[in-house]
């Protein structure tokens, strides 16, 4: 396959939740393919370190601290990107929140609201906000990072799973409605990936023993293994894929 199918030269991408883990790895892969990158997250110190790491690789990267669950912050992020690079071609909604672990009946309203505002409302806001730029550019790409919990609810992650299931549905709705503008919207559902976000799971021996028993590949994944899938979906190589749900879970959901 020609390397030009993965060439993102001249493209501008926003990647949320990109100060570490999956988001940072996605920003790196898109940047190395030629895209200019704006990374966002809540903690500016972490963003500075991440942006420097990407810059050291020769990537044209800027950072903007924002809370994905706040509408005004999302608008400020898009405005910053437009002012800095002049357009948006790719949006990766990777930010996620899960402040609780336990059964639904023990989940308080504040936790429900926080999970939904970051995991669902944030992608909803940002996707609408970048659409005008997509239309001006003749198309665009949205990649929503969901979870296998959105396909099959995981114990202790009830409302998180609900939010990720809703994100999958939102992706399909946007794909159907915005295909007329040459906008492609796809979803990635990672399984257990070795990141700080999932540390409570992969550092728990009991949970890991159970997970590895159910994983055909018998191991957990790395952020890079999600990032290369995101690169495929962001690039011309996936030009006929939209509204699709891609799992990267070592076979867990088989």
N, C-alpha and C positions, 0 to 999 in steps of 0.2 A: 504494500500500500504506500502511496506517495506521502512523503513527509509533509507536503503542503496541505494535506487534509487535516493536520493538527496544528497548522500555523495560525497564530492569533495576532500577528503583527498588525498594528493599527487599531486594535480593539482596546476598549477601556472596561475594566471589571471592578465591581464592588464585591468584596467578600466580607460578610459579617462573622463575628465570633472568631476572628482570625489572629488573635494574639498568641495562640498555641494550638496544639492538637490538629484535628482534621482541618479546621479553617486555615491555619497557617500553612499546612501542607498543600491545600488547594491553591492558595495564593501563590505559593512557590511554583507549582506546576504550570499554572496559567501564565505567570510571569516569565518563566523560562521558555514558554512557547511564543513569547513576544508581546503579550498584553501588558498594558499599563494598569497598575493595581492601586485601589484604595482599600485598605484594611480598616475594619472598625471593631470596637469592643468597648467595654465599660472602663477598663483600667488603662490609663494613658501610659504609665510606666512600662507595662507589658507590651503595649503597642509600639513604643519607641524601640524596645529591644527587638521585637519581631521585624519591624520595618528596616532596622539596621542590618539584621541578618539577611533579609531579602535583597537589600541594596548591595551587600557584599557579594551577592551572586550575580550582580549586574542587572537586577530588575528595577525598573522605574516604579517606585512604590511610595505612596503617601499614606499617612494614617489619620484617622479622625475618631476621637473618643465620643461614644454615644451609647445610650441605653436603647436597645432594640425594642423594648416594650413601651417606649414613649413616642408618640406620633411626631411631636415637634423635633425630637432628636433625629428621627428618621428623615424628616424633611431637610434638616440641617446637613445630614450626611450626603443626601443627594445633591443639595445645592453646592456643597463643598466640591463634590466630584465634578459637577458641571463647570464650576468656576475654575477648577484646577486643570481639567483635561478637555473640557468642552462638550462632552457627551458621555453616555453610558451605553455599552453594548451587551454586557453580561452582568447578571446579578446572581450571586450565590447566597441564598438565605441559609446560613449555617448556625447562627446564634440559637442557643437553647437554654432553658432553665428547668430545673427540677429540684426545688428546695425541700422536698419531703420524700420519705420512703416508707411505705406502709399501706394498709388497706384503705379503700375509698371512704369508708365510714369514719376514718380518723383524719381525713384530709379536710383542713379548715378552708373557709371561703377565701381568705387572703392568699393561700397557696394556689388554689384553683385559679384565681384572677391573675396571679403572677405568671403561672405556667402558660395560660392562654394568651396573655398579652405579649409575651416574648416569642412563644413557639408558633403562634397562629396570627395574631394581630400584626406583629412586626412584619412578617413576610407579606401579608395582605397590603399593609401600608406601602412598603417599599416597592412592591411590584407595580402598584398603581402609579407611584411617583416616578418610576423610570419609564413607564409606557410612552409618554410623549417623546422622549429621546429615541426610543426604539422606532417609533413611527417616522421620525425625521430621518433616521439612519436607514430606513427600509427593512428593519427587522431587529431581532434581539434574542437573547437566550436567558431563561431563568432556570436555575437549578435549586430545588428545594431539598434540603437535607432532613429527611424524616427519620424513621427508625423501624426496625423489625417489630417494635412494640406497636407501631401503627397498623401492622398487618395481623399481629397476634398479641393481645395484651399480656404483659409480663407481670408476674407477682410483685406487689409492692410498688409498681409503677403505673397504677391505674389511670390517674388523670393525665400524666405524661403521655401514656399510650393513647388516650383519647385525643389529646392535642395533635399528636403525630398522625393519627388516622384522619383527622380533619384537614391537616396539611396536605395529605395525599389527595383528598377530595378537592381541595382548593386548587391544587396543581392541575387536576384534570379539567376543572371548570375553566381556568384561565387558558389552558391549552386549546380547548374547544372554542372559546370566545375570541381569542387573540390570534388564532392561526391566520385569519384574514389579513393581519398586519405582518405576516412572516415572523411571528414571535413563537418560539418553541419553549415549552415548559415541561420539564421532566423532574422526576423525584428519585433520590437515592435513599435506600433504607439500609444503613449499616447495621451489622450485628454487633457483637462485643468487640470493641476496638480499644487498644491500649492507649488511653488518654487520661488526663487529669480528671475530666468530667465523669468517666466511668470507673475511677480508681476504687470506689467502694465495692464494686463488683469483682474486678480482677485481682484484688488483694484479699478477697474473702475465700479461704481455702475450700469451704463447703460449697459455695456457689460455683467456684471454678471446677471442682470435681464433677458437679452436676452438668455444667455447661460442656465441658470437654467430652463427657460421655455422650452428649447429644450432637456434637459437631462432627460431621463426616471428615472434615479436614483436621480435626483434633488439635486445634490451636486457635488463639484469638488473633484478630487482625491488627494491622498497623495503619496509621493515618495515611501513609502513602498509597495504600491499596484502595482507599476511597478517593484520594486525590487524582489518581490516574483515570478513574471512571468519570470524575467530574471534568477532566480535560477532554475526554472523548465527547461528553455531552455538550461542552462549550464550543467545540470545534466543528468545522464543516464535515468531519468524518461521520457525524450523527445527524446529518442534514434532513433525514426523513423520519427522525424519531421525535415525537411529541406526545405528551399525555401519558408517557410510559413510566412504569415503576421498576427500578432496578435494585435488586437485593445484592449486598456484598456482605455475606454473613457466614461464610465457611460451610454453607449447606444447612444451617440451623433450621430454616423454615421449610425444608423439604418435607 
